Amino acid sequence: SLFKKLFGGGGSKPDAPSETYKDFRITATPIAEGQAFRVAATIEKEVDGKMRRHELIRADTMQGLEAAQVASIGKAKQVIDEQGERIFR
């Protein structure tokens, strides 16, 4: 339903924007907070034959869902560039 899409919070959803970046799978998972959305994403990668997962949640909030999704993927890319596979430790 529309309300689940807008206010369902984090977690991977089939309609959530995602992309592959440097062999990491990023899925935007902004969290609804009142009229704003907290920047959040799931970062996944297979490491040594095991799927690893990191939940990224930032303090940043955006006024629109689409803006939060774009920002979430951007922040995830930044974390990947800075930390690489160390995010899974």
LOTIKOL-984780 format. One record per atom (N, C-alpha, C): residue number from 1; atom name; x, y, z. Coordinates in nm, 2 decimals. Layout:
N
+-----+------+--------+--------+--------+
!  nr ! atom !     xx !     yy !     zz !
+-----+------+--------+--------+--------+
! NUM !   CA !      X !      Y !      Z !
...
+-----+------+--------+--------+--------+
This chain:
89
+-----+------+--------+--------+--------+
!  nr ! atom !     xx !     yy !     zz !
+-----+------+--------+--------+--------+
!   1 !    N !   0.08 !  -0.12 !   0.00 !
!   1 !   CA !   0.00 !   0.00 !   0.00 !
!   1 !    C !   0.09 !   0.12 !   0.00 !
!   2 !    N !   0.03 !   0.24 !  -0.03 !
!   2 !   CA !   0.10 !   0.36 !  -0.03 !
!   2 !    C !   0.16 !   0.40 !   0.10 !
!   3 !    N !   0.08 !   0.37 !   0.21 !
!   3 !   CA !   0.13 !   0.41 !   0.34 !
!   3 !    C !   0.25 !   0.32 !   0.38 !
!   4 !    N !   0.25 !   0.19 !   0.34 !
!   4 !   CA !   0.37 !   0.11 !   0.37 !
!   4 !    C !   0.49 !   0.16 !   0.30 !
!   5 !    N !   0.47 !   0.20 !   0.18 !
!   5 !   CA !   0.59 !   0.25 !   0.10 !
!   5 !    C !   0.64 !   0.38 !   0.16 !
!   6 !    N !   0.55 !   0.47 !   0.21 !
!   6 !   CA !   0.60 !   0.60 !   0.26 !
!   6 !    C !   0.64 !   0.59 !   0.41 !
!   7 !    N !   0.58 !   0.50 !   0.49 !
!   7 !   CA !   0.61 !   0.50 !   0.63 !
!   7 !    C !   0.66 !   0.37 !   0.68 !
!   8 !    N !   0.69 !   0.28 !   0.60 !
!   8 !   CA !   0.73 !   0.15 !   0.64 !
!   8 !    C !   0.87 !   0.14 !   0.71 !
!   9 !    N !   0.95 !   0.24 !   0.69 !
!   9 !   CA !   1.08 !   0.24 !   0.75 !
!   9 !    C !   1.19 !   0.17 !   0.67 !
!  10 !    N !   1.29 !   0.12 !   0.74 !
!  10 !   CA !   1.41 !   0.06 !   0.68 !
!  10 !    C !   1.37 !  -0.08 !   0.63 !
!  11 !    N !   1.47 !  -0.15 !   0.58 !
!  11 !   CA !   1.46 !  -0.29 !   0.53 !
!  11 !    C !   1.45 !  -0.29 !   0.38 !
!  12 !    N !   1.51 !  -0.39 !   0.32 !
!  12 !   CA !   1.50 !  -0.40 !   0.18 !
!  12 !    C !   1.36 !  -0.43 !   0.13 !
!  13 !    N !   1.32 !  -0.36 !   0.03 !
!  13 !   CA !   1.19 !  -0.38 !  -0.03 !
!  13 !    C !   1.21 !  -0.39 !  -0.18 !
!  14 !    N !   1.12 !  -0.47 !  -0.25 !
!  14 !   CA !   1.14 !  -0.49 !  -0.39 !
!  14 !    C !   1.14 !  -0.36 !  -0.47 !
!  15 !    N !   1.07 !  -0.26 !  -0.43 !
!  15 !   CA !   1.06 !  -0.13 !  -0.50 !
!  15 !    C !   1.16 !  -0.03 !  -0.46 !
!  16 !    N !   1.25 !  -0.07 !  -0.36 !
!  16 !   CA !   1.35 !   0.03 !  -0.31 !
!  16 !    C !   1.46 !   0.04 !  -0.42 !
!  17 !    N !   1.51 !   0.16 !  -0.44 !
!  17 !   CA !   1.61 !   0.18 !  -0.54 !
!  17 !    C !   1.74 !   0.11 !  -0.49 !
!  18 !    N !   1.81 !   0.04 !  -0.58 !
!  18 !   CA !   1.93 !  -0.02 !  -0.55 !
!  18 !    C !   2.02 !  -0.02 !  -0.67 !
!  19 !    N !   2.15 !  -0.04 !  -0.64 !
!  19 !   CA !   2.25 !  -0.04 !  -0.75 !
!  19 !    C !   2.37 !  -0.11 !  -0.70 !
!  20 !    N !   2.46 !  -0.16 !  -0.79 !
!  20 !   CA !   2.58 !  -0.22 !  -0.76 !
!  20 !    C !   2.69 !  -0.11 !  -0.78 !
!  21 !    N !   2.78 !  -0.11 !  -0.68 !
!  21 !   CA !   2.89 !  -0.01 !  -0.68 !
!  21 !    C !   3.01 !  -0.08 !  -0.63 !
!  22 !    N !   3.12 !  -0.09 !  -0.71 !
!  22 !   CA !   3.24 !  -0.16 !  -0.67 !
!  22 !    C !   3.22 !  -0.30 !  -0.61 !
!  23 !    N !   3.13 !  -0.37 !  -0.67 !
!  23 !   CA !   3.09 !  -0.51 !  -0.62 !
!  23 !    C !   3.01 !  -0.51 !  -0.49 !
!  24 !    N !   2.97 !  -0.40 !  -0.44 !
!  24 !   CA !   2.88 !  -0.39 !  -0.33 !
!  24 !    C !   2.74 !  -0.37 !  -0.38 !
!  25 !    N !   2.64 !  -0.42 !  -0.32 !
!  25 !   CA !   2.50 !  -0.40 !  -0.36 !
!  25 !    C !   2.44 !  -0.30 !  -0.26 !
!  26 !    N !   2.40 !  -0.18 !  -0.30 !
!  26 !   CA !   2.34 !  -0.08 !  -0.22 !
!  26 !    C !   2.19 !  -0.07 !  -0.24 !
!  27 !    N !   2.12 !  -0.07 !  -0.13 !
!  27 !   CA !   1.97 !  -0.05 !  -0.14 !
!  27 !    C !   1.93 !   0.06 !  -0.05 !
!  28 !    N !   1.87 !   0.16 !  -0.11 !
!  28 !   CA !   1.82 !   0.28 !  -0.03 !
!  28 !    C !   1.71 !   0.24 !   0.06 !
!  29 !    N !   1.72 !   0.27 !   0.19 !
!  29 !   CA !   1.61 !   0.23 !   0.28 !
!  29 !    C !   1.58 !   0.35 !   0.38 !
!  30 !    N !   1.54 !   0.46 !   0.32 !
!  30 !   CA !   1.52 !   0.58 !   0.41 !
!  30 !    C !   1.41 !   0.55 !   0.51 !
!  31 !    N !   1.42 !   0.61 !   0.63 !
!  31 !   CA !   1.33 !   0.58 !   0.74 !
!  31 !    C !   1.24 !   0.71 !   0.76 !
!  32 !    N !   1.11 !   0.69 !   0.75 !
!  32 !   CA !   1.02 !   0.80 !   0.77 !
!  32 !    C !   1.02 !   0.84 !   0.91 !
!  33 !    N !   1.03 !   0.98 !   0.93 !
!  33 !   CA !   1.03 !   1.04 !   1.06 !
!  33 !    C !   0.95 !   1.17 !   1.05 !
!  34 !    N !   0.82 !   1.15 !   1.08 !
!  34 !   CA !   0.73 !   1.27 !   1.07 !
!  34 !    C !   0.72 !   1.30 !   0.92 !
!  35 !    N !   0.75 !   1.43 !   0.89 !
!  35 !   CA !   0.74 !   1.48 !   0.75 !
!  35 !    C !   0.87 !   1.46 !   0.67 !
!  36 !    N !   0.97 !   1.41 !   0.74 !
!  36 !   CA !   1.11 !   1.39 !   0.68 !
!  36 !    C !   1.14 !   1.24 !   0.67 !
!  37 !    N !   1.25 !   1.22 !   0.60 !
!  37 !   CA !   1.31 !   1.08 !   0.59 !
!  37 !    C !   1.45 !   1.08 !   0.63 !
!  38 !    N !   1.49 !   0.99 !   0.72 !
!  38 !   CA !   1.63 !   0.97 !   0.76 !
!  38 !    C !   1.70 !   0.90 !   0.65 !
!  39 !    N !   1.82 !   0.94 !   0.62 !
!  39 !   CA !   1.91 !   0.88 !   0.52 !
!  39 !    C !   1.95 !   0.74 !   0.58 !
!  40 !    N !   1.92 !   0.63 !   0.50 !
!  40 !   CA !   1.96 !   0.50 !   0.54 !
!  40 !    C !   1.97 !   0.41 !   0.42 !
!  41 !    N !   2.06 !   0.31 !   0.43 !
!  41 !   CA !   2.08 !   0.22 !   0.32 !
!  41 !    C !   2.13 !   0.08 !   0.37 !
!  42 !    N !   2.11 !  -0.02 !   0.29 !
!  42 !   CA !   2.17 !  -0.15 !   0.32 !
!  42 !    C !   2.28 !  -0.17 !   0.22 !
!  43 !    N !   2.40 !  -0.21 !   0.27 !
!  43 !   CA !   2.52 !  -0.24 !   0.19 !
!  43 !    C !   2.55 !  -0.39 !   0.20 !
!  44 !    N !   2.55 !  -0.46 !   0.09 !
!  44 !   CA !   2.58 !  -0.60 !   0.09 !
!  44 !    C !   2.69 !  -0.64 !   0.00 !
!  45 !    N !   2.76 !  -0.75 !   0.03 !
!  45 !   CA !   2.87 !  -0.80 !  -0.06 !
!  45 !    C !   2.90 !  -0.94 !  -0.01 !
!  46 !    N !   2.93 !  -1.03 !  -0.11 !
!  46 !   CA !   2.97 !  -1.16 !  -0.08 !
!  46 !    C !   3.12 !  -1.15 !  -0.05 !
!  47 !    N !   3.16 !  -1.20 !   0.07 !
!  47 !   CA !   3.30 !  -1.20 !   0.12 !
!  47 !    C !   3.33 !  -1.34 !   0.17 !
!  48 !    N !   3.43 !  -1.40 !   0.11 !
!  48 !   CA !   3.48 !  -1.54 !   0.14 !
!  48 !    C !   3.36 !  -1.63 !   0.14 !
!  49 !    N !   3.28 !  -1.62 !   0.04 !
!  49 !   CA !   3.17 !  -1.71 !   0.02 !
!  49 !    C !   3.04 !  -1.69 !   0.10 !
!  50 !    N !   3.05 !  -1.58 !   0.18 !
!  50 !   CA !   2.94 !  -1.55 !   0.27 !
!  50 !    C !   2.88 !  -1.41 !   0.24 !
!  51 !    N !   2.75 !  -1.40 !   0.24 !
!  51 !   CA !   2.69 !  -1.27 !   0.21 !
!  51 !    C !   2.70 !  -1.19 !   0.34 !
!  52 !    N !   2.76 !  -1.07 !   0.33 !
!  52 !   CA !   2.78 !  -0.98 !   0.44 !
!  52 !    C !   2.68 !  -0.86 !   0.42 !
!  53 !    N !   2.64 !  -0.81 !   0.53 !
!  53 !   CA !   2.54 !  -0.70 !   0.53 !
!  53 !    C !   2.57 !  -0.59 !   0.63 !
!  54 !    N !   2.56 !  -0.47 !   0.59 !
!  54 !   CA !   2.58 !  -0.35 !   0.68 !
!  54 !    C !   2.46 !  -0.26 !   0.67 !
!  55 !    N !   2.40 !  -0.22 !   0.78 !
!  55 !   CA !   2.29 !  -0.13 !   0.78 !
!  55 !    C !   2.35 !   0.01 !   0.81 !
!  56 !    N !   2.33 !   0.10 !   0.72 !
!  56 !   CA !   2.38 !   0.24 !   0.73 !
!  56 !    C !   2.27 !   0.33 !   0.77 !
!  57 !    N !   2.28 !   0.40 !   0.88 !
!  57 !   CA !   2.18 !   0.49 !   0.92 !
!  57 !    C !   2.25 !   0.62 !   0.96 !
!  58 !    N !   2.21 !   0.73 !   0.90 !
!  58 !   CA !   2.28 !   0.86 !   0.92 !
!  58 !    C !   2.18 !   0.95 !   1.00 !
!  59 !    N !   2.24 !   1.06 !   1.05 !
!  59 !   CA !   2.16 !   1.16 !   1.12 !
!  59 !    C !   2.09 !   1.25 !   1.02 !
!  60 !    N !   2.14 !   1.26 !   0.90 !
!  60 !   CA !   2.08 !   1.34 !   0.80 !
!  60 !    C !   1.94 !   1.31 !   0.77 !
!  61 !    N !   1.85 !   1.41 !   0.75 !
!  61 !   CA !   1.72 !   1.39 !   0.71 !
!  61 !    C !   1.69 !   1.48 !   0.58 !
!  62 !    N !   1.59 !   1.43 !   0.50 !
!  62 !   CA !   1.56 !   1.50 !   0.38 !
!  62 !    C !   1.40 !   1.51 !   0.38 !
!  63 !    N !   1.35 !   1.61 !   0.31 !
!  63 !   CA !   1.21 !   1.64 !   0.31 !
!  63 !    C !   1.13 !   1.55 !   0.22 !
!  64 !    N !   1.19 !   1.49 !   0.12 !
!  64 !   CA !   1.12 !   1.41 !   0.03 !
!  64 !    C !   1.18 !   1.27 !   0.02 !
!  65 !    N !   1.10 !   1.17 !  -0.01 !
!  65 !   CA !   1.14 !   1.03 !  -0.02 !
!  65 !    C !   1.25 !   1.01 !  -0.13 !
!  66 !    N !   1.22 !   1.07 !  -0.24 !
!  66 !   CA !   1.32 !   1.05 !  -0.36 !
!  66 !    C !   1.45 !   1.12 !  -0.32 !
!  67 !    N !   1.45 !   1.23 !  -0.26 !
!  67 !   CA !   1.57 !   1.30 !  -0.22 !
!  67 !    C !   1.65 !   1.22 !  -0.12 !
!  68 !    N !   1.58 !   1.15 !  -0.03 !
!  68 !   CA !   1.64 !   1.07 !   0.07 !
!  68 !    C !   1.70 !   0.94 !   0.01 !
!  69 !    N !   1.63 !   0.89 !  -0.09 !
!  69 !   CA !   1.68 !   0.77 !  -0.16 !
!  69 !    C !   1.81 !   0.80 !  -0.23 !
!  70 !    N !   1.82 !   0.91 !  -0.30 !
!  70 !   CA !   1.94 !   0.96 !  -0.37 !
!  70 !    C !   2.05 !   0.98 !  -0.27 !
!  71 !    N !   2.02 !   1.05 !  -0.16 !
!  71 !   CA !   2.12 !   1.08 !  -0.06 !
!  71 !    C !   2.17 !   0.95 !   0.01 !
!  72 !    N !   2.08 !   0.86 !   0.03 !
!  72 !   CA !   2.12 !   0.73 !   0.09 !
!  72 !    C !   2.22 !   0.65 !   0.01 !
!  73 !    N !   2.19 !   0.65 !  -0.12 !
!  73 !   CA !   2.29 !   0.58 !  -0.21 !
!  73 !    C !   2.42 !   0.65 !  -0.21 !
!  74 !    N !   2.41 !   0.78 !  -0.22 !
!  74 !   CA !   2.54 !   0.86 !  -0.22 !
!  74 !    C !   2.62 !   0.84 !  -0.09 !
!  75 !    N !   2.56 !   0.84 !   0.02 !
!  75 !   CA !   2.63 !   0.82 !   0.15 !
!  75 !    C !   2.69 !   0.68 !   0.15 !
!  76 !    N !   2.61 !   0.58 !   0.10 !
!  76 !   CA !   2.66 !   0.45 !   0.10 !
!  76 !    C !   2.79 !   0.44 !   0.02 !
!  77 !    N !   2.79 !   0.50 !  -0.10 !
!  77 !   CA !   2.91 !   0.50 !  -0.19 !
!  77 !    C !   3.03 !   0.57 !  -0.11 !
!  78 !    N !   3.00 !   0.67 !  -0.04 !
!  78 !   CA !   3.11 !   0.74 !   0.03 !
!  78 !    C !   3.17 !   0.65 !   0.14 !
!  79 !    N !   3.08 !   0.58 !   0.21 !
!  79 !   CA !   3.13 !   0.48 !   0.31 !
!  79 !    C !   3.21 !   0.37 !   0.24 !
!  80 !    N !   3.16 !   0.32 !   0.13 !
!  80 !   CA !   3.24 !   0.21 !   0.06 !
!  80 !    C !   3.37 !   0.27 !   0.02 !
!  81 !    N !   3.38 !   0.39 !  -0.04 !
!  81 !   CA !   3.51 !   0.45 !  -0.08 !
!  81 !    C !   3.60 !   0.46 !   0.04 !
!  82 !    N !   3.55 !   0.50 !   0.16 !
!  82 !   CA !   3.63 !   0.53 !   0.27 !
!  82 !    C !   3.67 !   0.40 !   0.35 !
!  83 !    N !   3.58 !   0.30 !   0.35 !
!  83 !   CA !   3.61 !   0.18 !   0.44 !
!  83 !    C !   3.62 !   0.05 !   0.37 !
!  84 !    N !   3.56 !   0.04 !   0.25 !
!  84 !   CA !   3.56 !  -0.09 !   0.18 !
!  84 !    C !   3.50 !  -0.20 !   0.26 !
!  85 !    N !   3.56 !  -0.32 !   0.26 !
!  85 !   CA !   3.51 !  -0.43 !   0.33 !
!  85 !    C !   3.52 !  -0.42 !   0.48 !
!  86 !    N !   3.59 !  -0.32 !   0.53 !
!  86 !   CA !   3.60 !  -0.30 !   0.68 !
!  86 !    C !   3.47 !  -0.27 !   0.74 !
!  87 !    N !   3.37 !  -0.23 !   0.66 !
!  87 !   CA !   3.24 !  -0.20 !   0.72 !
!  87 !    C !   3.17 !  -0.32 !   0.78 !
!  88 !    N !   3.22 !  -0.44 !   0.74 !
!  88 !   CA !   3.16 !  -0.56 !   0.79 !
!  88 !    C !   3.22 !  -0.61 !   0.91 !
!  89 !    N !   3.32 !  -0.55 !   0.97 !
!  89 !   CA !   3.39 !  -0.59 !   1.09 !
!  89 !    C !   3.31 !  -0.55 !   1.21 !
+-----+------+--------+--------+--------+
